[in-house]
Amino acid sequence: MTSEELKALDVKTKDGVKFGKELKKEFPTDNRWRNLNHGSFGTYPLAIRKALRSFQDRVEARPDEFIRYTYPKLLDESREAMSKLLNAPTAELVFVTNATTGVNIVLRSLTYEPGDHILYFSVIYGACERTVTYITETTPASAAKIEYISPVEDDWLLSAFRSKVKEVEEAGGKVKVAIFDTVVSNPGIRSPFERLTEACRELGVLSCIDGAHGVGHIELDLGKLDADFFVSNCHKWLHVPRGCAIFHVPVRNQHLIRSTLPTSHGFIPLPKEGEKVINPLPPSDTPKSDFELNFEYVGTLDNSPYLCVPAALAWRLQLGGEKAIIDYNQTLSRLGAQQVAKILGTKVLDNETRTLTKCCMANVLLPLDAEAVLAQGVEAGIEKDSVMVEARTWINRILNDEYLTFLVIMFYGGQWWVRLSAQVYLDMEDYEWAGETLKQVCERVKKGEWTVKKGLL
C-alpha cells in the first residue's frame, strides 16, 4: 500500500473521529453485525434518525397543518439543498421514493409509436428490465438490448451503443430512449454514463439515467451532465432514510412527464374542445410550475425522509464534506477488494483502464468451480437449472445466520462473485475479516455442506 493510499484511509472528521470503526457508534447498527452490503439498502446515522422522528412527531401533532402548509416549505428546503449539491435548478428537481419509481415514471410517461425502441444494457437493474417488458407488452414500443459480460472497456461499450442505435435505424426503427446506470448494481461497476449521455445527444436519443448508486457515491454535476432524465437514490449513499430519491427533469422535458406514479391530484387532463383546463391544485405560496406542484404531494405517504436531506448534508459536512467521504469510500473499496482477492487467491473484476472500480463497490471472484458446484447439486437431486440459485441461497443464509453479515453473492459470466460495499464506518480490518470468512464459506461449499444442510444428501 502506497503512502498516498495510507493517507487516503487515515481520515478524521472535524471532531477528530477517525473514519472506520470509530464512526460505527454514530450509526444504529448492531455492534455484532458487519454491514458490508451498504449498497443494497443504505443506512443512516443516529443524528438523522433523530431528525426523521422529529418530523414524524410534528406531522402527528398537527396533521393537517403540517401536511398542507409546513411540509411544502420544508420540501422546498430539501430541493434547494439538492440543487446546490448537484448543480441543477431547484425547479428541475423533485423527490420520488426510489430510483425504480423514477425510471417507471419516465417510461410510462413517454408516448410510443410503432418502430420506437427502448435501448438498454444487459446489466440493467432487474425491476427496470421488467418495466421495459411491461411497456413493450402494453404499447407499440419495442426493446433493444445490448448483451455483454464484464469486464469490457468503456470505448467498447460506447461503440456497442452506437452500433445498436444504427442497427435499429437500419431496420426501419428509432431508439426513442436509452436507459443506463451511473454505477451498475450487479456486478457493482461504474458505467461511462457521462459519455453515454453525450452519445445520446449526438444520436437524438432521450437519455434516462438510473443513478440508484449515484448521489453520495460518485461526483455528480447534473448541469454539466445535462441528461434528459436522471434519478438517484438518496437513501443508499447520502445517509438519508429510506425511501428517498431525487428526480431531475430539465425544463425542456417536463411537458413529457404529465403524471406521477401513482397518478395523483396534480395530473392535468388534456383539454377537450371548448374546455379550459386549469391546474386542479390550490395555488402555492411561491411560484411553482405544474411539474413541481404535481410531485409535491403524491398520495398519503410518510415523506419524512425527503425532509431529512438538509440534516444529512450537514452531518456529512461535519465529517469533512462530500469529497472526503467519496474519496475514502472509493479508496477503501479498491484496496479492500484487492485484499479480499489476495486472501482468496483470486481477482477483482475490472478492465485494463481500471474504470469499473472507480466507485464505492467492488466485485471479487470466489474460489468456487462452477462445474463442481453444479455436479454436487445434480448428484444431490436438485434440478440442474436450480443448482446455482440453491447454492447462492445457502451461502447467503450461512453468512447471515452464522457470521452475522450479508454479502451479495452472484453467479455472473459463468463464475461466482461477491460484491462488497465500502462505507465510512468500515475499514481494512472489515475487508480482511470478509476475505477470511468467504474463504471458510467457500471451503464448506466445496465439501458439499450446502446440500447436506438442505437435507438433500
BELZI-V573683 format. One record per residue. N is the residue number from 1. RES is the residue in three letters. PSI is psi in whole degrees, 0 to 359 (999 if undefined). Layout:
n	res	psi
N	RES	PSI
N	RES	PSI
//
This chain:
n	res	psi
1	MET	129
2	THR	166
3	SER	325
4	GLU	321
5	GLU	319
6	LEU	318
7	LYS	322
8	ALA	334
9	LEU	349
10	ASP	74
11	VAL	139
12	LYS	152
13	THR	174
14	LYS	341
15	ASP	5
16	GLY	12
17	VAL	127
18	LYS	137
19	PHE	146
20	GLY	220
21	LYS	327
22	GLU	334
23	LEU	347
24	LYS	331
25	LYS	344
26	GLU	350
27	PHE	155
28	PRO	14
29	THR	139
30	ASP	129
31	ASN	335
32	ARG	348
33	TRP	132
34	ARG	107
35	ASN	79
36	LEU	7
37	ASN	45
38	HIS	328
39	GLY	334
40	SER	309
41	PHE	349
42	GLY	180
43	THR	171
44	TYR	155
45	PRO	166
46	LEU	325
47	ALA	323
48	ILE	329
49	ARG	322
50	LYS	317
51	ALA	317
52	LEU	311
53	ARG	331
54	SER	315
55	PHE	321
56	GLN	323
57	ASP	320
58	ARG	320
59	VAL	326
60	GLU	334
61	ALA	317
62	ARG	77
63	PRO	307
64	ASP	314
65	GLU	315
66	PHE	309
67	ILE	320
68	ARG	324
69	TYR	320
70	THR	315
71	TYR	313
72	PRO	323
73	LYS	317
74	LEU	324
75	LEU	319
76	ASP	323
77	GLU	322
78	SER	320
79	ARG	320
80	GLU	322
81	ALA	319
82	MET	329
83	SER	316
84	LYS	321
85	LEU	320
86	LEU	358
87	ASN	56
88	ALA	144
89	PRO	141
90	THR	323
91	ALA	348
92	GLU	6
93	LEU	130
94	VAL	167
95	PHE	144
96	VAL	174
97	THR	329
98	ASN	169
99	ALA	322
100	THR	322
101	THR	317
102	GLY	316
103	VAL	319
104	ASN	317
105	ILE	316
106	VAL	307
107	LEU	326
108	ARG	342
109	SER	328
110	LEU	148
111	THR	142
112	TYR	144
113	GLU	160
114	PRO	132
115	GLY	342
116	ASP	138
117	HIS	147
118	ILE	118
119	LEU	135
120	TYR	168
121	PHE	158
122	SER	345
123	VAL	10
124	ILE	149
125	TYR	136
126	GLY	316
127	ALA	326
128	CYS	323
129	GLU	322
130	ARG	327
131	THR	318
132	VAL	315
133	THR	317
134	TYR	316
135	ILE	320
136	THR	338
137	GLU	335
138	THR	357
139	THR	175
140	PRO	356
141	ALA	152
142	SER	164
143	ALA	144
144	ALA	119
145	LYS	133
146	ILE	110
147	GLU	134
148	TYR	161
149	ILE	125
150	SER	152
151	PRO	141
152	VAL	162
153	GLU	152
154	ASP	321
155	ASP	320
156	TRP	317
157	LEU	318
158	LEU	320
159	SER	318
160	ALA	323
161	PHE	310
162	ARG	321
163	SER	321
164	LYS	320
165	VAL	316
166	LYS	319
167	GLU	317
168	VAL	316
169	GLU	321
170	GLU	337
171	ALA	5
172	GLY	6
173	GLY	190
174	LYS	134
175	VAL	111
176	LYS	316
177	VAL	144
178	ALA	137
179	ILE	131
180	PHE	163
181	ASP	160
182	THR	304
183	VAL	123
184	VAL	146
185	SER	306
186	ASN	113
187	PRO	157
188	GLY	89
189	ILE	149
190	ARG	142
191	SER	148
192	PRO	59
193	PHE	329
194	GLU	314
195	ARG	324
196	LEU	323
197	THR	318
198	GLU	318
199	ALA	322
200	CYS	316
201	ARG	316
202	GLU	323
203	LEU	0
204	GLY	34
205	VAL	135
206	LEU	134
207	SER	126
208	CYS	107
209	ILE	122
210	ASP	96
211	GLY	41
212	ALA	316
213	HIS	83
214	GLY	273
215	VAL	131
216	GLY	351
217	HIS	316
218	ILE	163
219	GLU	133
220	LEU	135
221	ASP	95
222	LEU	332
223	GLY	317
224	LYS	320
225	LEU	312
226	ASP	47
227	ALA	162
228	ASP	323
229	PHE	135
230	PHE	132
231	VAL	139
232	SER	132
233	ASN	135
234	CYS	340
235	HIS	353
236	LYS	305
237	TRP	355
238	LEU	5
239	HIS	36
240	VAL	143
241	PRO	154
242	ARG	149
243	GLY	137
244	CYS	126
245	ALA	146
246	ILE	134
247	PHE	117
248	HIS	123
249	VAL	111
250	PRO	153
251	VAL	323
252	ARG	339
253	ASN	0
254	GLN	334
255	HIS	341
256	LEU	338
257	ILE	83
258	ARG	338
259	SER	146
260	THR	180
261	LEU	110
262	PRO	166
263	THR	131
264	SER	200
265	HIS	338
266	GLY	359
267	PHE	132
268	ILE	113
269	PRO	156
270	LEU	142
271	PRO	141
272	LYS	161
273	GLU	127
274	GLY	8
275	GLU	135
276	LYS	130
277	VAL	130
278	ILE	159
279	ASN	124
280	PRO	349
281	LEU	150
282	PRO	152
283	PRO	146
284	SER	157
285	ASP	334
286	THR	148
287	PRO	123
288	LYS	152
289	SER	166
290	ASP	323
291	PHE	313
292	GLU	315
293	LEU	324
294	ASN	320
295	PHE	358
296	GLU	324
297	TYR	113
298	VAL	91
299	GLY	178
300	THR	96
301	LEU	160
302	ASP	96
303	ASN	20
304	SER	323
305	PRO	324
306	TYR	324
307	LEU	350
308	CYS	356
309	VAL	311
310	PRO	320
311	ALA	320
312	ALA	318
313	LEU	324
314	ALA	320
315	TRP	318
316	ARG	326
317	LEU	322
318	GLN	331
319	LEU	337
320	GLY	353
321	GLY	171
322	GLU	315
323	LYS	318
324	ALA	318
325	ILE	312
326	ILE	317
327	ASP	317
328	TYR	310
329	ASN	318
330	GLN	323
331	THR	316
332	LEU	319
333	SER	314
334	ARG	309
335	LEU	323
336	GLY	318
337	ALA	321
338	GLN	322
339	GLN	318
340	VAL	316
341	ALA	322
342	LYS	317
343	ILE	320
344	LEU	346
345	GLY	34
346	THR	222
347	LYS	165
348	VAL	142
349	LEU	113
350	ASP	162
351	ASN	180
352	GLU	331
353	THR	0
354	ARG	34
355	THR	335
356	LEU	331
357	THR	12
358	LYS	59
359	CYS	189
360	CYS	10
361	MET	154
362	ALA	157
363	ASN	131
364	VAL	135
365	LEU	134
366	LEU	146
367	PRO	60
368	LEU	132
369	ASP	119
370	ALA	318
371	GLU	323
372	ALA	318
373	VAL	319
374	LEU	316
375	ALA	320
376	GLN	312
377	GLY	315
378	VAL	319
379	GLU	329
380	ALA	358
381	GLY	12
382	ILE	139
383	GLU	139
384	LYS	317
385	ASP	347
386	SER	354
387	VAL	309
388	MET	323
389	VAL	317
390	GLU	317
391	ALA	316
392	ARG	319
393	THR	319
394	TRP	315
395	ILE	314
396	ASN	319
397	ARG	321
398	ILE	315
399	LEU	319
400	ASN	309
401	ASP	322
402	GLU	331
403	TYR	358
404	LEU	53
405	THR	174
406	PHE	134
407	LEU	143
408	VAL	111
409	ILE	129
410	MET	148
411	PHE	106
412	TYR	129
413	GLY	32
414	GLY	12
415	GLN	161
416	TRP	132
417	TRP	160
418	VAL	138
419	ARG	129
420	LEU	146
421	SER	133
422	ALA	151
423	GLN	163
424	VAL	341
425	TYR	7
426	LEU	159
427	ASP	186
428	MET	329
429	GLU	325
430	ASP	322
431	TYR	321
432	GLU	319
433	TRP	318
434	ALA	317
435	GLY	313
436	GLU	321
437	THR	314
438	LEU	325
439	LYS	316
440	GLN	313
441	VAL	319
442	CYS	324
443	GLU	322
444	ARG	324
445	VAL	315
446	LYS	327
447	LYS	355
448	GLY	14
449	GLU	330
450	TRP	334
451	THR	326
452	VAL	314
453	LYS	331
454	LYS	4
455	GLY	27
456	LEU	344
457	LEU	999
//
